[in-house]
């Protein structure tokens, strides 16, 4: 069973950690996720809304000491 969960990133964030968290979850480059949000924003108009919803609803990753 896969216990992988999506969290906002504490380490790879520019604004809220959404793109960094998605990149960590899917194990891809964060730049690809950021470009995807920009394309969704400028091409389809929903990128900003999706980012804000994820930022507000997703939990912050637990800090590892």
PyMOL CGO cylinders between C-alpha atoms (Angstrom):
from pymol import cmd
from pymol.cgo import CYLINDER

trace = [
    CYLINDER, 0.00, 0.00, 0.00, 1.30, 3.44, -0.90, 0.3, 1, 1, 1, 1, 1, 1,
    CYLINDER, 1.30, 3.44, -0.90, 1.23, 5.90, 2.03, 0.3, 1, 1, 1, 1, 1, 1,
    CYLINDER, 1.23, 5.90, 2.03, 2.40, 8.84, -0.06, 0.3, 1, 1, 1, 1, 1, 1,
    CYLINDER, 2.40, 8.84, -0.06, 0.60, 12.12, 0.74, 0.3, 1, 1, 1, 1, 1, 1,
    CYLINDER, 0.60, 12.12, 0.74, 0.63, 15.55, -0.86, 0.3, 1, 1, 1, 1, 1, 1,
    CYLINDER, 0.63, 15.55, -0.86, 1.98, 18.34, 1.33, 0.3, 1, 1, 1, 1, 1, 1,
    CYLINDER, 1.98, 18.34, 1.33, 3.03, 21.90, 0.66, 0.3, 1, 1, 1, 1, 1, 1,
    CYLINDER, 3.03, 21.90, 0.66, 6.81, 21.96, 0.43, 0.3, 1, 1, 1, 1, 1, 1,
    CYLINDER, 6.81, 21.96, 0.43, 8.85, 23.53, 3.20, 0.3, 1, 1, 1, 1, 1, 1,
    CYLINDER, 8.85, 23.53, 3.20, 12.09, 23.50, 1.23, 0.3, 1, 1, 1, 1, 1, 1,
    CYLINDER, 12.09, 23.50, 1.23, 11.22, 24.08, -2.43, 0.3, 1, 1, 1, 1, 1, 1,
    CYLINDER, 11.22, 24.08, -2.43, 8.87, 27.02, -2.48, 0.3, 1, 1, 1, 1, 1, 1,
    CYLINDER, 8.87, 27.02, -2.48, 8.73, 30.33, -4.28, 0.3, 1, 1, 1, 1, 1, 1,
    CYLINDER, 8.73, 30.33, -4.28, 5.35, 31.56, -3.02, 0.3, 1, 1, 1, 1, 1, 1,
    CYLINDER, 5.35, 31.56, -3.02, 3.35, 28.96, -1.14, 0.3, 1, 1, 1, 1, 1, 1,
    CYLINDER, 3.35, 28.96, -1.14, 5.06, 25.64, -1.74, 0.3, 1, 1, 1, 1, 1, 1,
    CYLINDER, 5.06, 25.64, -1.74, 2.33, 24.21, -3.97, 0.3, 1, 1, 1, 1, 1, 1,
    CYLINDER, 2.33, 24.21, -3.97, 4.52, 23.52, -7.01, 0.3, 1, 1, 1, 1, 1, 1,
    CYLINDER, 4.52, 23.52, -7.01, 7.35, 22.16, -4.88, 0.3, 1, 1, 1, 1, 1, 1,
    CYLINDER, 7.35, 22.16, -4.88, 4.93, 19.89, -3.06, 0.3, 1, 1, 1, 1, 1, 1,
    CYLINDER, 4.93, 19.89, -3.06, 3.43, 18.57, -6.28, 0.3, 1, 1, 1, 1, 1, 1,
    CYLINDER, 3.43, 18.57, -6.28, 6.90, 18.00, -7.68, 0.3, 1, 1, 1, 1, 1, 1,
    CYLINDER, 6.90, 18.00, -7.68, 7.90, 16.04, -4.58, 0.3, 1, 1, 1, 1, 1, 1,
    CYLINDER, 7.90, 16.04, -4.58, 4.69, 13.99, -4.72, 0.3, 1, 1, 1, 1, 1, 1,
    CYLINDER, 4.69, 13.99, -4.72, 5.05, 13.09, -8.41, 0.3, 1, 1, 1, 1, 1, 1,
    CYLINDER, 5.05, 13.09, -8.41, 8.88, 12.94, -8.25, 0.3, 1, 1, 1, 1, 1, 1,
    CYLINDER, 8.88, 12.94, -8.25, 9.39, 15.41, -11.10, 0.3, 1, 1, 1, 1, 1, 1,
    CYLINDER, 9.39, 15.41, -11.10, 11.25, 18.67, -11.59, 0.3, 1, 1, 1, 1, 1, 1,
    CYLINDER, 11.25, 18.67, -11.59, 9.48, 21.61, -9.87, 0.3, 1, 1, 1, 1, 1, 1,
    CYLINDER, 9.48, 21.61, -9.87, 10.13, 23.77, -12.93, 0.3, 1, 1, 1, 1, 1, 1,
    CYLINDER, 10.13, 23.77, -12.93, 7.80, 21.53, -14.95, 0.3, 1, 1, 1, 1, 1, 1,
    CYLINDER, 7.80, 21.53, -14.95, 5.03, 22.01, -12.41, 0.3, 1, 1, 1, 1, 1, 1,
    CYLINDER, 5.03, 22.01, -12.41, 5.54, 25.79, -12.39, 0.3, 1, 1, 1, 1, 1, 1,
    CYLINDER, 5.54, 25.79, -12.39, 5.43, 25.91, -16.18, 0.3, 1, 1, 1, 1, 1, 1,
    CYLINDER, 5.43, 25.91, -16.18, 2.28, 23.80, -16.08, 0.3, 1, 1, 1, 1, 1, 1,
    CYLINDER, 2.28, 23.80, -16.08, 0.58, 26.29, -13.76, 0.3, 1, 1, 1, 1, 1, 1,
    CYLINDER, 0.58, 26.29, -13.76, 1.63, 29.17, -16.02, 0.3, 1, 1, 1, 1, 1, 1,
    CYLINDER, 1.63, 29.17, -16.02, 0.24, 27.41, -19.08, 0.3, 1, 1, 1, 1, 1, 1,
    CYLINDER, 0.24, 27.41, -19.08, -2.99, 26.67, -17.20, 0.3, 1, 1, 1, 1, 1, 1,
    CYLINDER, -2.99, 26.67, -17.20, -3.22, 30.32, -16.17, 0.3, 1, 1, 1, 1, 1, 1,
    CYLINDER, -3.22, 30.32, -16.17, -2.45, 32.01, -19.46, 0.3, 1, 1, 1, 1, 1, 1,
    CYLINDER, -2.45, 32.01, -19.46, -3.84, 29.32, -21.77, 0.3, 1, 1, 1, 1, 1, 1,
    CYLINDER, -3.84, 29.32, -21.77, -6.96, 28.20, -19.97, 0.3, 1, 1, 1, 1, 1, 1,
    CYLINDER, -6.96, 28.20, -19.97, -7.52, 30.71, -17.19, 0.3, 1, 1, 1, 1, 1, 1,
    CYLINDER, -7.52, 30.71, -17.19, -7.77, 28.36, -14.22, 0.3, 1, 1, 1, 1, 1, 1,
    CYLINDER, -7.77, 28.36, -14.22, -4.13, 28.05, -13.10, 0.3, 1, 1, 1, 1, 1, 1,
    CYLINDER, -4.13, 28.05, -13.10, -4.28, 30.80, -10.50, 0.3, 1, 1, 1, 1, 1, 1,
    CYLINDER, -4.28, 30.80, -10.50, -7.52, 29.51, -9.00, 0.3, 1, 1, 1, 1, 1, 1,
    CYLINDER, -7.52, 29.51, -9.00, -6.15, 25.96, -8.80, 0.3, 1, 1, 1, 1, 1, 1,
    CYLINDER, -6.15, 25.96, -8.80, -2.95, 27.22, -7.16, 0.3, 1, 1, 1, 1, 1, 1,
    CYLINDER, -2.95, 27.22, -7.16, -4.87, 29.26, -4.58, 0.3, 1, 1, 1, 1, 1, 1,
    CYLINDER, -4.87, 29.26, -4.58, -7.21, 26.38, -3.73, 0.3, 1, 1, 1, 1, 1, 1,
    CYLINDER, -7.21, 26.38, -3.73, -4.29, 24.00, -3.23, 0.3, 1, 1, 1, 1, 1, 1,
    CYLINDER, -4.29, 24.00, -3.23, -2.42, 26.60, -1.18, 0.3, 1, 1, 1, 1, 1, 1,
    CYLINDER, -2.42, 26.60, -1.18, -5.39, 27.12, 1.13, 0.3, 1, 1, 1, 1, 1, 1,
    CYLINDER, -5.39, 27.12, 1.13, -6.48, 23.50, 1.53, 0.3, 1, 1, 1, 1, 1, 1,
    CYLINDER, -6.48, 23.50, 1.53, -3.27, 21.44, 1.47, 0.3, 1, 1, 1, 1, 1, 1,
    CYLINDER, -3.27, 21.44, 1.47, -1.45, 20.78, 4.73, 0.3, 1, 1, 1, 1, 1, 1,
    CYLINDER, -1.45, 20.78, 4.73, 2.10, 22.00, 5.30, 0.3, 1, 1, 1, 1, 1, 1,
    CYLINDER, 2.10, 22.00, 5.30, 4.70, 19.24, 5.32, 0.3, 1, 1, 1, 1, 1, 1,
    CYLINDER, 4.70, 19.24, 5.32, 5.81, 18.22, 8.80, 0.3, 1, 1, 1, 1, 1, 1,
    CYLINDER, 5.81, 18.22, 8.80, 9.23, 19.57, 9.70, 0.3, 1, 1, 1, 1, 1, 1,
    CYLINDER, 9.23, 19.57, 9.70, 11.97, 16.99, 9.95, 0.3, 1, 1, 1, 1, 1, 1,
    CYLINDER, 11.97, 16.99, 9.95, 14.65, 17.80, 12.48, 0.3, 1, 1, 1, 1, 1, 1,
]
cmd.load_cgo(trace, "trace")
